[in-house]
Amino acid sequence: MAALQAIPGVEVAAVADAVRERAQAFATAHGIARAFGDGAELLSCGVDAVTICTPHAAHEGAVLAAARHGVHVLCEKPVALDVAQAHRMIAAADAAGIRFGVIFQRRFWPAAARIRAALDDGRLGAPICGGVLARLNRDADYYAEPWRGSRDAEGGGVLITQVIHHIDLLQWYMGPARRVTGHCATLAHPGIDVEDTAGALIEFGSGAVATVQAGTTFRPGLGIQVWVADARGRTAGVAELPEGVGFTDVWTVTGEEEFTGRYRGADLPLAAIHDHLAPFHARQIEDFVAAVREDRDPAVTGRDAVRSLEIVEAVYASARTGATVLLPAPG
Ligand SMILES: NC(=O)c1ccc[n+]([C@@H]2O[C@H](COP(=O)([O-])OP(=O)(O)OC[C@H]3O[C@@H](n4cnc5c(N)ncnc54)[C@H](O)[C@@H]3O)[C@@H](O)[C@H]2O)c1
């Protein structure tokens, strides 16, 4: 919030929460003039843009309401519970002529942006293979929040809520996915009806192949690695260890060899994970504000955000049916 309030010319005018007292407490803590118990009231108070930080199930309604009011909208990940909702949100934003961005702040880590830059300037060729290895720790307290661990409210588990960030990075590097085969299971968290363990094989339109292994069952968590390699064997990766702290991992581009493994063997509290990520949230919010001012697309649009959701949804469909899922060609 401090970073948002520090952007020149930006005034955080109001906050809303379905629990009005929470909105009021937040407003008081951050010097925000108005607090509402309903998003519709906030949208009617004359704001230019809103950022949506509600649980996933409320994203669609909030973005459609912002579009009806002609208010630009930056929405938390995952963009929606499913791809159909995301397409309705994109269509509403297009029809209203508003800017619609989705938070994937890990793209703003220097270590993650560095891989995209190496692909853009040819130091890395088109990836032929890649992967995500996500070994996370989420305990019973985490899943005690009623909307977490519920398929209806969360749409899924570790893939849609945690690892969608890293699937977003993977497809940012590797291009559109074409076929997905997946398996999901709930193995160590009794009482949740979403996956705490998942594995997937992704084939990309380029012919490249990647694997995803993800779980929230590790004690302690062992962080996350995302990596890609080109046809000449050059490999680049970004790792997050402890969770929330991103750094350059394997990097075998000639002249830039580097390895900076920093295993600490301990989990950070969720609040500390978020503190580490906050500066990169701030950079994405700054980009969104600039996009509105410059009348251009934000760094991550609703259309960009739907790609990782398509992959996650395809893993779920494959896990249900046992079949490989063919994704639509990018429109
Ligand atoms: N980008 C990231 O790294 C990151 C990190 C954490 C959470 N998130 C995302 O942020 C969203 C919220 O997650 P959280 O962990 O902060 O949830 P939370 O449960 O801690 O907080 C959600 C808040 O939204 C309020 N709320 C619920 N429905 C509402 C509605 N219809 N209108 C207004 N307020 C409503 C709740 O009262 C609550 O105060 C999720 O979509 C999550 O994926 C993203």
The ligand as an SDF file (V2000), in Angstrom:
LIG
                    3D

 44 48  0  0  0  0  0  0  0  0999 V2000
   -0.0640  -12.1350   -6.1040 N   0  0  0  0  0  0  0  0  0  0  0  0
    0.1910  -12.7640   -4.9680 C   0  0  0  0  0  0  0  0  0  0  0  0
    1.3290  -13.1050   -4.6540 O   0  0  0  0  0  0  0  0  0  0  0  0
   -0.9480  -13.0550   -4.0240 C   0  0  0  0  0  0  0  0  0  0  0  0
   -0.6880  -13.3470   -2.6730 C   0  0  0  0  0  0  0  0  0  0  0  0
   -1.7940  -13.5920   -1.8390 C   0  0  0  0  0  0  0  0  0  0  0  0
   -3.0830  -13.5720   -2.3430 C   0  0  0  0  0  0  0  0  0  0  0  0
   -3.2760  -13.3140   -3.6620 N   0  0  0  0  0  0  0  0  0  0  0  0
   -4.6380  -13.3250   -4.2380 C   0  0  0  0  0  0  0  0  0  0  0  0
   -5.4130  -12.3260   -3.5840 O   0  0  0  0  0  0  0  0  0  0  0  0
   -6.7610  -12.7810   -3.4450 C   0  0  0  0  0  0  0  0  0  0  0  0
   -7.1440  -12.7010   -1.9700 C   0  0  0  0  0  0  0  0  0  0  0  0
   -6.3630  -13.6020   -1.2280 O   0  0  0  0  0  0  0  0  0  0  0  0
   -6.1100  -13.3860    0.3440 P   0  0  0  0  0  0  0  0  0  0  0  0
   -5.2300  -14.4760    0.7890 O   0  0  0  0  0  0  0  0  0  0  0  0
   -5.6930  -11.9740    0.5990 O   0  0  0  0  0  0  0  0  0  0  0  0
   -7.5990  -13.6040    0.8980 O   0  0  0  0  0  0  0  0  0  0  0  0
   -8.1740  -13.2520    2.3450 P   0  0  0  0  0  0  0  0  0  0  0  0
   -9.2480  -14.2270    2.6150 O   0  0  0  0  0  0  0  0  0  0  0  0
   -7.0410  -13.1170    3.3210 O   0  0  0  0  0  0  0  0  0  0  0  0
   -8.7850  -11.7690    2.1640 O   0  0  0  0  0  0  0  0  0  0  0  0
   -9.8110  -11.5370    1.2430 C   0  0  0  0  0  0  0  0  0  0  0  0
  -10.6350  -10.3370    1.7030 C   0  0  0  0  0  0  0  0  0  0  0  0
  -11.6380  -10.0960    0.7080 O   0  0  0  0  0  0  0  0  0  0  0  0
  -12.8740   -9.8160    1.3610 C   0  0  0  0  0  0  0  0  0  0  0  0
  -13.9590  -10.1590    0.4460 N   0  0  0  0  0  0  0  0  0  0  0  0
  -14.4380  -11.3850    0.1250 C   0  0  0  0  0  0  0  0  0  0  0  0
  -15.3790  -11.2870   -0.8200 N   0  0  0  0  0  0  0  0  0  0  0  0
  -15.5320   -9.9710   -1.1050 C   0  0  0  0  0  0  0  0  0  0  0  0
  -16.3620   -9.2450   -1.9890 C   0  0  0  0  0  0  0  0  0  0  0  0
  -17.2410   -9.8500   -2.8100 N   0  0  0  0  0  0  0  0  0  0  0  0
  -16.2430   -7.8890   -2.0110 N   0  0  0  0  0  0  0  0  0  0  0  0
  -15.3670   -7.2680   -1.2030 C   0  0  0  0  0  0  0  0  0  0  0  0
  -14.5570   -7.9150   -0.3440 N   0  0  0  0  0  0  0  0  0  0  0  0
  -14.6230   -9.2500   -0.3010 C   0  0  0  0  0  0  0  0  0  0  0  0
  -12.8300  -10.6600    2.6270 C   0  0  0  0  0  0  0  0  0  0  0  0
  -13.7090  -10.1520    3.6150 O   0  0  0  0  0  0  0  0  0  0  0  0
  -11.3540  -10.5480    3.0350 C   0  0  0  0  0  0  0  0  0  0  0  0
  -11.1220   -9.4290    3.8750 O   0  0  0  0  0  0  0  0  0  0  0  0
   -6.8040  -14.2230   -3.9940 C   0  0  0  0  0  0  0  0  0  0  0  0
   -7.3520  -14.2180   -5.3040 O   0  0  0  0  0  0  0  0  0  0  0  0
   -5.3470  -14.6460   -4.0010 C   0  0  0  0  0  0  0  0  0  0  0  0
   -5.0500  -15.5660   -5.0380 O   0  0  0  0  0  0  0  0  0  0  0  0
   -2.2420  -13.0450   -4.5060 C   0  0  0  0  0  0  0  0  0  0  0  0
  1  2  1  0
  2  3  2  0
  2  4  1  0
  4  5  1  0
  4 44  2  0
  5  6  2  0
  6  7  1  0
  7  8  2  0
  8  9  1  0
  8 44  1  0
  9 10  1  0
  9 42  1  0
 10 11  1  0
 11 12  1  0
 11 40  1  0
 12 13  1  0
 13 14  1  0
 14 15  2  0
 14 16  1  0
 14 17  1  0
 17 18  1  0
 18 19  2  0
 18 20  1  0
 18 21  1  0
 21 22  1  0
 22 23  1  0
 23 24  1  0
 23 38  1  0
 24 25  1  0
 25 26  1  0
 25 36  1  0
 26 27  1  0
 26 35  1  0
 27 28  2  0
 28 29  1  0
 29 30  1  0
 29 35  2  0
 30 31  1  0
 30 32  2  0
 32 33  1  0
 33 34  2  0
 34 35  1  0
 36 37  1  0
 36 38  1  0
 38 39  1  0
 40 41  1  0
 40 42  1  0
 42 43  1  0
M  CHG  2   8   1  16  -1
M  END
$$$$
